[in-house]
Amino acid sequence: MSEKLKLEIITPYGTVFSGDVDEVAAAGSEGDFGVLPGHAPYVTTLKIGMFTCRIGSEVKYFFVNWGYAEVGADKVVILADSAEKAEDIDVERAKAAKQRAEERLRKQEEVDFARAQAALERAITRIQVAEKKR
Ligand code: ATP
Protein backbone atom coordinates (compact mmCIF):
# COMPACT_ATOMS: atom_id res chain seq x y z
CA MET A 1 0.00 0.00 0.00
CA SER A 2 1.29 3.43 -0.93
CA GLU A 3 1.82 5.79 2.00
CA LYS A 4 1.15 8.93 -0.02
CA LEU A 5 -1.67 10.16 -2.21
CA LYS A 6 -0.97 11.76 -5.55
CA LEU A 7 -3.31 14.76 -5.61
CA GLU A 8 -4.29 16.65 -8.74
CA ILE A 9 -6.69 19.58 -8.81
CA ILE A 10 -7.60 20.33 -12.41
CA THR A 11 -9.89 23.03 -13.82
CA PRO A 12 -10.64 24.25 -17.36
CA TYR A 13 -8.29 27.16 -16.53
CA GLY A 14 -5.36 24.86 -15.72
CA THR A 15 -3.85 22.65 -13.03
CA VAL A 16 -4.14 24.28 -9.62
CA PHE A 17 -2.17 21.65 -7.69
CA SER A 18 -0.25 18.49 -8.45
CA GLY A 19 1.80 16.70 -5.82
CA ASP A 20 2.10 14.06 -3.12
CA VAL A 21 0.02 14.54 0.04
CA ASP A 22 -0.76 12.56 3.19
CA GLU A 23 -4.48 13.25 3.45
CA VAL A 24 -7.27 15.29 1.82
CA ALA A 25 -10.63 16.62 3.02
CA ALA A 26 -13.39 17.93 0.74
CA ALA A 27 -16.94 19.25 0.69
CA GLY A 28 -18.87 16.48 -1.06
CA SER A 29 -22.43 17.01 -2.28
CA GLU A 30 -23.54 14.49 0.31
CA GLY A 31 -21.32 15.76 3.10
CA ASP A 32 -17.73 16.41 3.97
CA PHE A 33 -15.33 13.52 3.50
CA GLY A 34 -11.68 12.69 4.04
CA VAL A 35 -9.33 10.38 2.19
CA LEU A 36 -6.19 8.64 3.45
CA PRO A 37 -3.89 6.42 1.35
CA GLY A 38 -5.37 2.98 0.72
CA HIS A 39 -8.96 4.20 0.47
CA ALA A 40 -11.41 2.13 -1.56
CA PRO A 41 -11.93 3.61 -5.04
CA TYR A 42 -14.98 5.77 -5.65
CA VAL A 43 -16.21 8.83 -7.49
CA THR A 44 -18.27 11.56 -5.89
CA THR A 45 -19.53 15.05 -6.68
CA LEU A 46 -18.26 18.17 -4.95
CA LYS A 47 -20.14 21.30 -4.01
CA ILE A 48 -18.81 24.84 -3.64
CA GLY A 49 -16.54 24.62 -0.61
CA MET A 50 -13.20 24.47 1.05
CA PHE A 51 -10.76 21.72 0.14
CA THR A 52 -7.72 20.89 2.23
CA CYS A 53 -4.73 18.64 1.91
CA ARG A 54 -2.12 17.81 4.52
CA ILE A 55 1.54 17.34 3.70
CA GLY A 56 3.33 16.29 6.88
CA SER A 57 2.32 18.91 9.44
CA GLU A 58 1.42 21.52 6.80
CA VAL A 59 -2.20 22.02 5.71
CA LYS A 60 -2.95 23.66 2.36
CA TYR A 61 -6.32 25.30 1.76
CA PHE A 62 -8.16 25.63 -1.56
CA PHE A 63 -11.45 26.98 -2.85
CA VAL A 64 -13.24 24.46 -5.09
CA ASN A 65 -16.26 25.33 -7.23
CA TRP A 66 -18.35 22.23 -8.02
CA GLY A 67 -16.92 19.19 -9.78
CA TYR A 68 -15.93 15.58 -9.21
CA ALA A 69 -13.49 13.77 -6.97
CA GLU A 70 -12.09 10.50 -8.25
CA VAL A 71 -10.54 8.56 -5.38
CA GLY A 72 -8.16 5.63 -5.76
CA ALA A 73 -5.89 3.84 -3.27
CA ASP A 74 -2.93 6.11 -4.09
CA LYS A 75 -4.54 8.95 -6.06
CA VAL A 76 -7.16 11.70 -5.75
CA VAL A 77 -8.13 13.68 -8.83
CA ILE A 78 -10.34 16.75 -8.42
CA LEU A 79 -11.99 18.03 -11.61
CA ALA A 80 -13.60 21.36 -10.75
CA ASP A 81 -15.30 24.22 -12.62
CA SER A 82 -12.81 26.55 -10.94
CA ALA A 83 -10.43 26.35 -7.98
CA GLU A 84 -7.77 28.47 -6.34
CA LYS A 85 -5.15 28.09 -3.63
CA ALA A 86 -6.06 30.22 -0.60
CA GLU A 87 -3.09 32.52 -1.24
CA ASP A 88 -4.13 33.09 -4.88
CA ILE A 89 -7.63 34.32 -4.02
CA ASP A 90 -8.20 37.98 -4.83
CA VAL A 91 -10.33 39.02 -1.87
CA GLU A 92 -11.33 42.39 -3.35
CA ARG A 93 -12.59 40.59 -6.47
CA ALA A 94 -14.57 38.16 -4.30
CA LYS A 95 -16.04 41.06 -2.29
CA ALA A 96 -17.10 42.79 -5.52
CA ALA A 97 -18.67 39.52 -6.78
CA LYS A 98 -20.50 39.17 -3.45
CA GLN A 99 -21.88 42.70 -3.73
CA ARG A 100 -23.03 42.13 -7.33
CA ALA A 101 -24.76 38.89 -6.37
CA GLU A 102 -26.45 40.48 -3.35
CA GLU A 103 -27.73 43.36 -5.50
CA ARG A 104 -29.15 40.93 -8.06
CA LEU A 105 -30.83 38.88 -5.36
CA ARG A 106 -32.42 42.05 -3.91
CA LYS A 107 -34.13 42.80 -7.26
CA GLN A 108 -37.39 40.99 -7.73
CA GLU A 109 -37.41 40.74 -11.54
CA GLU A 110 -35.14 39.58 -14.35
CA VAL A 111 -32.88 37.64 -12.04
CA ASP A 112 -31.66 34.11 -12.53
CA PHE A 113 -31.99 33.35 -8.83
CA ALA A 114 -30.02 30.09 -8.83
CA ARG A 115 -27.16 31.69 -10.77
CA ALA A 116 -26.99 34.69 -8.45
CA GLN A 117 -27.22 32.41 -5.40
CA ALA A 118 -24.32 30.28 -6.68
CA ALA A 119 -22.23 33.41 -7.41
CA LEU A 120 -22.91 34.60 -3.85
CA GLU A 121 -21.89 31.23 -2.42
CA ARG A 122 -18.67 31.22 -4.45
CA ALA A 123 -17.80 34.72 -3.26
CA ILE A 124 -18.54 34.03 0.42
CA THR A 125 -16.58 30.76 0.34
CA ARG A 126 -13.60 32.39 -1.41
CA ILE A 127 -13.49 35.08 1.30
CA GLN A 128 -13.56 32.35 3.99
CA VAL A 129 -10.84 30.27 2.31
CA ALA A 130 -8.62 33.34 1.76
CA GLU A 131 -8.63 33.90 5.53
CA LYS A 132 -6.80 30.56 5.86
CA LYS A 133 -3.80 31.67 3.83
CA ARG A 134 -0.51 31.55 5.64
P1 ATP B 1 -16.10 36.65 -10.92
O1 ATP B 1 -17.53 37.13 -11.00
O2 ATP B 1 -15.24 37.51 -10.05
O3 ATP B 1 -15.49 36.34 -12.28
P2 ATP B 1 -16.79 33.88 -10.62
O4 ATP B 1 -17.19 33.14 -9.37
O5 ATP B 1 -17.85 34.05 -11.64
O6 ATP B 1 -16.15 35.25 -10.14
P3 ATP B 1 -15.42 31.63 -11.76
O7 ATP B 1 -16.29 31.41 -12.94
O8 ATP B 1 -15.57 30.72 -10.57
O9 ATP B 1 -15.53 33.16 -11.27
O10 ATP B 1 -13.88 31.58 -12.19
C1 ATP B 1 -13.39 32.16 -13.40
C2 ATP B 1 -11.88 32.25 -13.27
O11 ATP B 1 -11.52 33.33 -12.39
C3 ATP B 1 -11.20 31.03 -12.69
O12 ATP B 1 -9.91 30.88 -13.24
C4 ATP B 1 -11.10 31.35 -11.20
O13 ATP B 1 -10.05 30.63 -10.57
C5 ATP B 1 -10.82 32.84 -11.26
N1 ATP B 1 -11.32 33.58 -10.10
C6 ATP B 1 -12.60 33.94 -9.86
N2 ATP B 1 -12.71 34.67 -8.75
C7 ATP B 1 -11.44 34.76 -8.25
C8 ATP B 1 -10.88 35.40 -7.10
N3 ATP B 1 -11.63 36.10 -6.23
N4 ATP B 1 -9.55 35.31 -6.91
C9 ATP B 1 -8.77 34.63 -7.78
N5 ATP B 1 -9.24 34.01 -8.88
C10 ATP B 1 -10.55 34.09 -9.12
Backbone and ligand atoms as CSV (ligand in chain L), in Angstrom:
chain,resi,resn,atom,element,x,y,z
A,1,MET,N,N,0.833,-1.211,0.000
A,1,MET,CA,C,0.000,0.000,0.000
A,1,MET,C,C,0.871,1.266,0.000
A,2,SER,N,N,0.549,2.183,-0.878
A,2,SER,CA,C,1.295,3.433,-0.933
A,2,SER,C,C,1.016,4.263,0.329
A,3,GLU,N,N,2.030,4.996,0.786
A,3,GLU,CA,C,1.819,5.791,1.997
A,3,GLU,C,C,1.482,7.236,1.687
A,4,LYS,N,N,1.480,7.562,0.398
A,4,LYS,CA,C,1.149,8.931,-0.019
A,4,LYS,C,C,0.009,8.881,-1.016
A,5,LEU,N,N,-0.651,10.016,-1.166
A,5,LEU,CA,C,-1.665,10.158,-2.206
A,5,LEU,C,C,-1.134,11.134,-3.225
A,6,LYS,N,N,-1.313,10.808,-4.492
A,6,LYS,CA,C,-0.968,11.761,-5.548
A,6,LYS,C,C,-2.229,12.592,-5.772
A,7,LEU,N,N,-2.135,13.876,-5.482
A,7,LEU,CA,C,-3.309,14.757,-5.608
A,7,LEU,C,C,-3.169,15.648,-6.840
A,8,GLU,N,N,-4.242,15.700,-7.618
A,8,GLU,CA,C,-4.288,16.649,-8.738
A,8,GLU,C,C,-5.587,17.421,-8.661
A,9,ILE,N,N,-5.488,18.737,-8.744
A,9,ILE,CA,C,-6.691,19.584,-8.809
A,9,ILE,C,C,-6.656,20.266,-10.171
A,10,ILE,N,N,-7.611,19.890,-11.012
A,10,ILE,CA,C,-7.599,20.332,-12.413
A,10,ILE,C,C,-8.881,21.111,-12.710
A,11,THR,N,N,-8.720,22.230,-13.399
A,11,THR,CA,C,-9.886,23.026,-13.818
A,11,THR,C,C,-9.732,23.349,-15.308
A,12,PRO,N,N,-10.779,23.863,-15.946
A,12,PRO,CA,C,-10.637,24.251,-17.359
A,12,PRO,C,C,-9.600,25.360,-17.544
A,13,TYR,N,N,-9.247,26.047,-16.446
A,13,TYR,CA,C,-8.290,27.156,-16.531
A,13,TYR,C,C,-6.854,26.680,-16.313
A,14,GLY,N,N,-6.705,25.395,-15.938
A,14,GLY,CA,C,-5.360,24.862,-15.722
A,14,GLY,C,C,-5.288,24.008,-14.466
A,15,THR,N,N,-4.080,23.470,-14.228
A,15,THR,CA,C,-3.855,22.646,-13.035
A,15,THR,C,C,-3.532,23.561,-11.857
A,16,VAL,N,N,-4.304,23.414,-10.795
A,16,VAL,CA,C,-4.144,24.277,-9.624
A,16,VAL,C,C,-3.149,23.658,-8.635
A,17,PHE,N,N,-3.122,22.329,-8.581
A,17,PHE,CA,C,-2.175,21.649,-7.693
A,17,PHE,C,C,-1.884,20.267,-8.233
A,18,SER,N,N,-0.636,19.849,-8.102
A,18,SER,CA,C,-0.248,18.490,-8.446
A,18,SER,C,C,0.915,18.118,-7.535
A,19,GLY,N,N,0.719,17.084,-6.713
A,19,GLY,CA,C,1.796,16.701,-5.817
A,19,GLY,C,C,1.377,15.603,-4.872
A,20,ASP,N,N,2.357,15.139,-4.087
A,20,ASP,CA,C,2.096,14.065,-3.125
A,20,ASP,C,C,1.631,14.648,-1.794
A,21,VAL,N,N,0.567,14.065,-1.236
A,21,VAL,CA,C,0.022,14.544,0.037
A,21,VAL,C,C,-0.263,13.338,0.944
A,22,ASP,N,N,-0.488,13.636,2.223
A,22,ASP,CA,C,-0.761,12.560,3.189
A,22,ASP,C,C,-2.257,12.314,3.387
A,23,GLU,N,N,-3.060,13.340,3.126
A,23,GLU,CA,C,-4.484,13.251,3.445
A,23,GLU,C,C,-5.210,14.396,2.754
A,24,VAL,N,N,-6.469,14.177,2.349
A,24,VAL,CA,C,-7.268,15.290,1.821
A,24,VAL,C,C,-8.632,15.308,2.509
A,25,ALA,N,N,-9.269,16.485,2.494
A,25,ALA,CA,C,-10.631,16.619,3.021
A,25,ALA,C,C,-11.391,17.551,2.091
A,26,ALA,N,N,-12.629,17.176,1.740
A,26,ALA,CA,C,-13.386,17.933,0.744
A,26,ALA,C,C,-14.850,18.063,1.133
A,27,ALA,N,N,-15.506,19.039,0.494
A,27,ALA,CA,C,-16.938,19.248,0.692
A,27,ALA,C,C,-17.678,18.481,-0.399
A,28,GLY,N,N,-18.111,17.271,-0.088
A,28,GLY,CA,C,-18.867,16.484,-1.055
A,28,GLY,C,C,-20.325,16.916,-1.076
A,29,SER,N,N,-21.004,16.643,-2.176
A,29,SER,CA,C,-22.427,17.013,-2.280
A,29,SER,C,C,-23.251,16.351,-1.180
A,30,GLU,N,N,-22.790,15.198,-0.732
A,30,GLU,CA,C,-23.541,14.488,0.309
A,30,GLU,C,C,-22.855,14.576,1.668
A,31,GLY,N,N,-21.988,15.555,1.806
A,31,GLY,CA,C,-21.323,15.758,3.096
A,31,GLY,C,C,-19.819,15.790,2.958
A,32,ASP,N,N,-19.189,16.309,3.979
A,32,ASP,CA,C,-17.727,16.407,3.972
A,32,ASP,C,C,-17.124,15.008,4.054
A,33,PHE,N,N,-15.990,14.823,3.415
A,33,PHE,CA,C,-15.330,13.520,3.502
A,33,PHE,C,C,-13.809,13.694,3.488
A,34,GLY,N,N,-13.137,12.685,4.014
A,34,GLY,CA,C,-11.682,12.694,4.035
A,34,GLY,C,C,-11.152,11.443,3.380
A,35,VAL,N,N,-9.941,11.540,2.855
A,35,VAL,CA,C,-9.331,10.382,2.193
A,35,VAL,C,C,-7.891,10.231,2.689
A,36,LEU,N,N,-7.564,9.017,3.086
A,36,LEU,CA,C,-6.187,8.638,3.447
A,36,LEU,C,C,-5.691,7.629,2.419
A,37,PRO,N,N,-4.389,7.436,2.303
A,37,PRO,CA,C,-3.892,6.417,1.354
A,37,PRO,C,C,-4.518,5.053,1.636
A,38,GLY,N,N,-4.794,4.323,0.572
A,38,GLY,CA,C,-5.368,2.982,0.723
A,38,GLY,C,C,-6.883,2.960,0.718
A,39,HIS,N,N,-7.491,4.115,0.490
A,39,HIS,CA,C,-8.961,4.199,0.471
A,39,HIS,C,C,-9.541,3.386,-0.693
A,40,ALA,N,N,-10.717,2.836,-0.476
A,40,ALA,CA,C,-11.405,2.128,-1.559
A,40,ALA,C,C,-11.742,3.118,-2.675
A,41,PRO,N,N,-11.660,2.690,-3.937
A,41,PRO,CA,C,-11.931,3.605,-5.043
A,41,PRO,C,C,-13.397,4.031,-5.115
A,42,TYR,N,N,-13.622,5.289,-5.393
A,42,TYR,CA,C,-14.978,5.767,-5.646
A,42,TYR,C,C,-14.934,7.130,-6.320
A,43,VAL,N,N,-16.082,7.510,-6.861
A,43,VAL,CA,C,-16.214,8.828,-7.493
A,43,VAL,C,C,-17.370,9.540,-6.812
A,44,THR,N,N,-17.181,10.823,-6.507
A,44,THR,CA,C,-18.273,11.565,-5.894
A,44,THR,C,C,-18.306,12.993,-6.433
A,45,THR,N,N,-19.415,13.663,-6.219
A,45,THR,CA,C,-19.530,15.050,-6.676
A,45,THR,C,C,-19.178,15.995,-5.533
A,46,LEU,N,N,-18.668,17.150,-5.926
A,46,LEU,CA,C,-18.265,18.170,-4.949
A,46,LEU,C,C,-19.169,19.378,-5.070
A,47,LYS,N,N,-19.402,20.046,-3.937
A,47,LYS,CA,C,-20.140,21.304,-4.010
A,47,LYS,C,C,-19.162,22.468,-3.852
A,48,ILE,N,N,-19.660,23.678,-3.891
A,48,ILE,CA,C,-18.806,24.842,-3.644
A,48,ILE,C,C,-18.319,24.724,-2.208
A,49,GLY,N,N,-17.017,24.765,-1.994
A,49,GLY,CA,C,-16.544,24.622,-0.615
A,49,GLY,C,C,-15.042,24.709,-0.480
A,50,MET,N,N,-14.614,24.466,0.743
A,50,MET,CA,C,-13.199,24.472,1.051
A,50,MET,C,C,-12.647,23.061,0.846
A,51,PHE,N,N,-11.431,23.001,0.333
A,51,PHE,CA,C,-10.760,21.722,0.144
A,51,PHE,C,C,-9.406,21.849,0.845
A,52,THR,N,N,-9.028,20.826,1.579
A,52,THR,CA,C,-7.720,20.889,2.229
A,52,THR,C,C,-6.911,19.637,1.937
A,53,CYS,N,N,-5.598,19.804,1.947
A,53,CYS,CA,C,-4.727,18.635,1.910
A,53,CYS,C,C,-3.640,18.845,2.949
A,54,ARG,N,N,-3.177,17.754,3.515
A,54,ARG,CA,C,-2.117,17.807,4.521
A,54,ARG,C,C,-0.865,17.168,3.946
A,55,ILE,N,N,0.239,17.879,4.102
A,55,ILE,CA,C,1.540,17.339,3.703
A,55,ILE,C,C,2.410,17.411,4.953
A,56,GLY,N,N,2.627,16.273,5.586
A,56,GLY,CA,C,3.328,16.290,6.878
A,56,GLY,C,C,2.487,17.062,7.884
A,57,SER,N,N,3.076,18.122,8.458
A,57,SER,CA,C,2.317,18.910,9.435
A,57,SER,C,C,1.713,20.169,8.800
A,58,GLU,N,N,1.927,20.326,7.482
A,58,GLU,CA,C,1.423,21.518,6.796
A,58,GLU,C,C,0.058,21.238,6.154
A,59,VAL,N,N,-0.888,22.163,6.346
A,59,VAL,CA,C,-2.203,22.020,5.711
A,59,VAL,C,C,-2.346,23.112,4.653
A,60,LYS,N,N,-2.718,22.697,3.443
A,60,LYS,CA,C,-2.951,23.665,2.364
A,60,LYS,C,C,-4.452,23.796,2.153
A,61,TYR,N,N,-4.893,25.031,1.920
A,61,TYR,CA,C,-6.321,25.304,1.762
A,61,TYR,C,C,-6.619,25.762,0.335
A,62,PHE,N,N,-7.742,25.280,-0.195
A,62,PHE,CA,C,-8.159,25.632,-1.558
A,62,PHE,C,C,-9.649,25.961,-1.563
A,63,PHE,N,N,-10.031,26.796,-2.513
A,63,PHE,CA,C,-11.447,26.983,-2.846
A,63,PHE,C,C,-11.732,26.069,-4.035
A,64,VAL,N,N,-12.845,25.318,-3.964
A,64,VAL,CA,C,-13.238,24.463,-5.087
A,64,VAL,C,C,-14.698,24.746,-5.437
A,65,ASN,N,N,-14.936,24.965,-6.729
A,65,ASN,CA,C,-16.257,25.326,-7.235
A,65,ASN,C,C,-16.846,24.149,-8.022
A,66,TRP,N,N,-17.713,23.396,-7.407
A,66,TRP,CA,C,-18.346,22.225,-8.017
A,66,TRP,C,C,-17.319,21.236,-8.597
A,67,GLY,N,N,-17.784,20.119,-9.076
A,67,GLY,CA,C,-16.917,19.189,-9.775
A,67,GLY,C,C,-17.026,17.767,-9.260
A,68,TYR,N,N,-15.973,17.006,-9.558
A,68,TYR,CA,C,-15.927,15.583,-9.209
A,68,TYR,C,C,-14.623,15.278,-8.486
A,69,ALA,N,N,-14.701,14.315,-7.579
A,69,ALA,CA,C,-13.489,13.766,-6.971
A,69,ALA,C,C,-13.433,12.302,-7.353
A,70,GLU,N,N,-12.299,11.909,-7.934
A,70,GLU,CA,C,-12.087,10.499,-8.252
A,70,GLU,C,C,-11.017,9.991,-7.286
A,71,VAL,N,N,-11.422,9.052,-6.441
A,71,VAL,CA,C,-10.540,8.560,-5.383
A,71,VAL,C,C,-10.042,7.162,-5.731
A,72,GLY,N,N,-8.751,6.964,-5.620
A,72,GLY,CA,C,-8.160,5.632,-5.760
A,72,GLY,C,C,-7.267,5.384,-4.554
A,73,ALA,N,N,-6.690,4.189,-4.450
A,73,ALA,CA,C,-5.887,3.844,-3.270
A,73,ALA,C,C,-4.694,4.788,-3.094
A,74,ASP,N,N,-4.120,5.258,-4.207
A,74,ASP,CA,C,-2.934,6.112,-4.091
A,74,ASP,C,C,-3.079,7.410,-4.887
A,75,LYS,N,N,-4.336,7.781,-5.196
A,75,LYS,CA,C,-4.535,8.954,-6.057
A,75,LYS,C,C,-5.882,9.628,-5.788
A,76,VAL,N,N,-5.900,10.952,-5.794
A,76,VAL,CA,C,-7.164,11.697,-5.751
A,76,VAL,C,C,-7.099,12.738,-6.863
A,77,VAL,N,N,-8.072,12.691,-7.758
A,77,VAL,CA,C,-8.133,13.680,-8.832
A,77,VAL,C,C,-9.398,14.512,-8.621
A,78,ILE,N,N,-9.208,15.830,-8.549
A,78,ILE,CA,C,-10.337,16.754,-8.425
A,78,ILE,C,C,-10.499,17.452,-9.773
A,79,LEU,N,N,-11.673,17.326,-10.362
A,79,LEU,CA,C,-11.988,18.031,-11.605
A,79,LEU,C,C,-13.049,19.060,-11.247
A,80,ALA,N,N,-12.683,20.331,-11.255
A,80,ALA,CA,C,-13.598,21.359,-10.755
A,80,ALA,C,C,-13.841,22.437,-11.802
A,81,ASP,N,N,-14.988,23.119,-11.710
A,81,ASP,CA,C,-15.299,24.224,-12.623
A,81,ASP,C,C,-14.294,25.354,-12.460
A,82,SER,N,N,-13.896,25.614,-11.213
A,82,SER,CA,C,-12.806,26.546,-10.938
A,82,SER,C,C,-12.277,26.224,-9.538
A,83,ALA,N,N,-11.053,26.611,-9.284
A,83,ALA,CA,C,-10.431,26.347,-7.983
A,83,ALA,C,C,-9.229,27.262,-7.834
A,84,GLU,N,N,-8.956,27.651,-6.607
A,84,GLU,CA,C,-7.768,28.473,-6.337
A,84,GLU,C,C,-7.148,28.062,-5.018
A,85,LYS,N,N,-5.820,28.203,-4.924
A,85,LYS,CA,C,-5.145,28.088,-3.634
A,85,LYS,C,C,-5.580,29.291,-2.800
A,86,ALA,N,N,-5.628,29.119,-1.476
A,86,ALA,CA,C,-6.059,30.221,-0.599
A,86,ALA,C,C,-5.263,31.500,-0.883
A,87,GLU,N,N,-3.937,31.334,-1.077
A,87,GLU,CA,C,-3.090,32.525,-1.244
A,87,GLU,C,C,-3.262,33.192,-2.605
A,88,ASP,N,N,-3.912,32.508,-3.552
A,88,ASP,CA,C,-4.132,33.092,-4.884
A,88,ASP,C,C,-5.492,33.783,-4.995
A,89,ILE,N,N,-6.292,33.716,-3.945
A,89,ILE,CA,C,-7.630,34.321,-4.021
A,89,ILE,C,C,-7.515,35.844,-3.899
A,90,ASP,N,N,-8.142,36.523,-4.841
A,90,ASP,CA,C,-8.202,37.982,-4.831
A,90,ASP,C,C,-9.447,38.355,-4.013
A,91,VAL,N,N,-9.211,38.781,-2.791
A,91,VAL,CA,C,-10.333,39.024,-1.866
A,91,VAL,C,C,-11.189,40.204,-2.333
A,92,GLU,N,N,-10.548,41.239,-2.881
A,92,GLU,CA,C,-11.326,42.392,-3.354
A,92,GLU,C,C,-12.265,41.971,-4.491
A,93,ARG,N,N,-11.755,41.105,-5.374
A,93,ARG,CA,C,-12.593,40.595,-6.469
A,93,ARG,C,C,-13.768,39.787,-5.904
A,94,ALA,N,N,-13.498,38.966,-4.911
A,94,ALA,CA,C,-14.567,38.159,-4.305
A,94,ALA,C,C,-15.590,39.064,-3.619
A,95,LYS,N,N,-15.107,40.126,-2.966
A,95,LYS,CA,C,-16.038,41.058,-2.294
A,95,LYS,C,C,-16.922,41.766,-3.319
A,96,ALA,N,N,-16.322,42.125,-4.455
A,96,ALA,CA,C,-17.103,42.786,-5.520
A,96,ALA,C,C,-18.137,41.814,-6.084
A,97,ALA,N,N,-17.733,40.537,-6.265
A,97,ALA,CA,C,-18.668,39.523,-6.781
A,97,ALA,C,C,-19.800,39.303,-5.785
A,98,LYS,N,N,-19.478,39.339,-4.502
A,98,LYS,CA,C,-20.496,39.168,-3.448
A,98,LYS,C,C,-21.508,40.309,-3.512
A,99,GLN,N,N,-20.986,41.528,-3.672
A,99,GLN,CA,C,-21.877,42.696,-3.731
A,99,GLN,C,C,-22.797,42.636,-4.956
A,100,ARG,N,N,-22.217,42.254,-6.105
A,100,ARG,CA,C,-23.031,42.133,-7.334
A,100,ARG,C,C,-24.134,41.100,-7.138
A,101,ALA,N,N,-23.769,39.968,-6.559
A,101,ALA,CA,C,-24.755,38.889,-6.375
A,101,ALA,C,C,-25.848,39.337,-5.406
A,102,GLU,N,N,-25.455,40.022,-4.343
A,102,GLU,CA,C,-26.450,40.480,-3.349
A,102,GLU,C,C,-27.409,41.479,-3.980
A,103,GLU,N,N,-26.870,42.375,-4.847
A,103,GLU,CA,C,-27.732,43.360,-5.504
A,103,GLU,C,C,-28.734,42.668,-6.428
A,104,ARG,N,N,-28.252,41.670,-7.162
A,104,ARG,CA,C,-29.155,40.930,-8.061
A,104,ARG,C,C,-30.240,40.221,-7.268
A,105,LEU,N,N,-29.852,39.638,-6.150
A,105,LEU,CA,C,-30.835,38.884,-5.358
A,105,LEU,C,C,-31.862,39.808,-4.705
A,106,ARG,N,N,-31.484,41.083,-4.494
A,106,ARG,CA,C,-32.422,42.050,-3.912
A,106,ARG,C,C,-33.504,42.458,-4.904
A,107,LYS,N,N,-33.149,42.439,-6.220
A,107,LYS,CA,C,-34.130,42.804,-7.258
A,107,LYS,C,C,-35.132,41.666,-7.402
A,108,GLN,N,N,-36.342,42.013,-7.660
A,108,GLN,CA,C,-37.389,40.989,-7.726
A,108,GLN,C,C,-37.563,40.406,-9.128
A,109,GLU,N,N,-37.153,41.172,-10.162
A,109,GLU,CA,C,-37.411,40.737,-11.542
A,109,GLU,C,C,-36.103,40.530,-12.310
A,110,GLU,N,N,-36.244,39.772,-13.393
A,110,GLU,CA,C,-35.137,39.584,-14.346
A,110,GLU,C,C,-33.862,39.072,-13.673
A,111,VAL,N,N,-34.045,38.204,-12.699
A,111,VAL,CA,C,-32.875,37.636,-12.036
A,111,VAL,C,C,-32.922,36.117,-12.133
A,112,ASP,N,N,-31.800,35.559,-12.573
A,112,ASP,CA,C,-31.662,34.106,-12.533
A,112,ASP,C,C,-31.244,33.801,-11.095
A,113,PHE,N,N,-32.222,33.465,-10.264
A,113,PHE,CA,C,-31.990,33.350,-8.827
A,113,PHE,C,C,-30.899,32.329,-8.503
A,114,ALA,N,N,-30.990,31.155,-9.135
A,114,ALA,CA,C,-30.023,30.089,-8.830
A,114,ALA,C,C,-28.599,30.524,-9.196
A,115,ARG,N,N,-28.485,31.241,-10.320
A,115,ARG,CA,C,-27.160,31.686,-10.766
A,115,ARG,C,C,-26.587,32.724,-9.789
A,116,ALA,N,N,-27.448,33.665,-9.384
A,116,ALA,CA,C,-26.991,34.689,-8.446
A,116,ALA,C,C,-26.657,34.066,-7.087
A,117,GLN,N,N,-27.455,33.082,-6.681
A,117,GLN,CA,C,-27.217,32.408,-5.402
A,117,GLN,C,C,-25.867,31.671,-5.424
A,118,ALA,N,N,-25.584,31.012,-6.554
A,118,ALA,CA,C,-24.319,30.284,-6.679
A,118,ALA,C,C,-23.135,31.263,-6.687
A,119,ALA,N,N,-23.307,32.409,-7.369
A,119,ALA,CA,C,-22.232,33.413,-7.412
A,119,ALA,C,C,-21.963,33.934,-5.998
A,120,LEU,N,N,-23.054,34.127,-5.233
A,120,LEU,CA,C,-22.905,34.600,-3.855
A,120,LEU,C,C,-22.164,33.564,-3.011
A,121,GLU,N,N,-22.531,32.302,-3.188
A,121,GLU,CA,C,-21.894,31.232,-2.416
A,121,GLU,C,C,-20.404,31.119,-2.763
A,122,ARG,N,N,-20.079,31.257,-4.057
A,122,ARG,CA,C,-18.671,31.223,-4.452
A,122,ARG,C,C,-17.898,32.352,-3.765
A,123,ALA,N,N,-18.504,33.551,-3.811
A,123,ALA,CA,C,-17.801,34.725,-3.262
A,123,ALA,C,C,-17.599,34.578,-1.755
A,124,ILE,N,N,-18.639,34.170,-1.040
A,124,ILE,CA,C,-18.536,34.032,0.423
A,124,ILE,C,C,-17.501,32.962,0.774
A,125,THR,N,N,-17.522,31.850,0.039
A,125,THR,CA,C,-16.582,30.763,0.345
A,125,THR,C,C,-15.156,31.179,0.019
A,126,ARG,N,N,-14.965,31.921,-1.086
A,126,ARG,CA,C,-13.603,32.394,-1.414
A,126,ARG,C,C,-13.069,33.283,-0.292
A,127,ILE,N,N,-13.925,34.167,0.221
A,127,ILE,CA,C,-13.487,35.075,1.302
A,127,ILE,C,C,-13.093,34.246,2.527
A,128,GLN,N,N,-13.875,33.212,2.833
A,128,GLN,CA,C,-13.559,32.351,3.992
A,128,GLN,C,C,-12.246,31.598,3.786
A,129,VAL,N,N,-12.064,31.056,2.571
A,129,VAL,CA,C,-10.843,30.272,2.310
A,129,VAL,C,C,-9.614,31.187,2.331
A,130,ALA,N,N,-9.760,32.399,1.800
A,130,ALA,CA,C,-8.623,33.340,1.758
A,130,ALA,C,C,-8.127,33.665,3.163
A,131,GLU,N,N,-9.030,33.621,4.131
A,131,GLU,CA,C,-8.633,33.902,5.526
A,131,GLU,C,C,-7.689,32.832,6.067
A,132,LYS,N,N,-7.648,31.668,5.392
A,132,LYS,CA,C,-6.800,30.560,5.857
A,132,LYS,C,C,-5.377,30.653,5.323
A,133,LYS,N,N,-5.144,31.638,4.452
A,133,LYS,CA,C,-3.801,31.674,3.827
A,133,LYS,C,C,-2.747,31.961,4.877
A,134,ARG,N,N,-1.565,31.434,4.635
A,134,ARG,CA,C,-0.514,31.550,5.637
A,134,ARG,C,C,0.459,32.642,5.260
L,1,ATP,P1,P,-16.103,36.650,-10.917
L,1,ATP,O1,O,-17.529,37.125,-11.000
L,1,ATP,O2,O,-15.237,37.514,-10.045
L,1,ATP,O3,O,-15.489,36.341,-12.276
L,1,ATP,P2,P,-16.786,33.878,-10.617
L,1,ATP,O4,O,-17.187,33.138,-9.368
L,1,ATP,O5,O,-17.845,34.055,-11.638
L,1,ATP,O6,O,-16.148,35.249,-10.143
L,1,ATP,P3,P,-15.422,31.629,-11.759
L,1,ATP,O7,O,-16.292,31.411,-12.942
L,1,ATP,O8,O,-15.573,30.716,-10.572
L,1,ATP,O9,O,-15.533,33.157,-11.271
L,1,ATP,O10,O,-13.880,31.578,-12.191
L,1,ATP,C1,C,-13.394,32.158,-13.396
L,1,ATP,C2,C,-11.878,32.252,-13.270
L,1,ATP,O11,O,-11.525,33.327,-12.393
L,1,ATP,C3,C,-11.200,31.027,-12.686
L,1,ATP,O12,O,-9.911,30.885,-13.238
L,1,ATP,C4,C,-11.096,31.350,-11.201
L,1,ATP,O13,O,-10.051,30.631,-10.570
L,1,ATP,C5,C,-10.817,32.837,-11.258
L,1,ATP,N1,N,-11.322,33.583,-10.099
L,1,ATP,C6,C,-12.596,33.945,-9.862
L,1,ATP,N2,N,-12.712,34.674,-8.755
L,1,ATP,C7,C,-11.440,34.764,-8.245
L,1,ATP,C8,C,-10.882,35.403,-7.098
L,1,ATP,N3,N,-11.633,36.097,-6.233
L,1,ATP,N4,N,-9.552,35.314,-6.913
L,1,ATP,C9,C,-8.774,34.626,-7.779
L,1,ATP,N5,N,-9.240,34.010,-8.880
L,1,ATP,C10,C,-10.552,34.086,-9.116
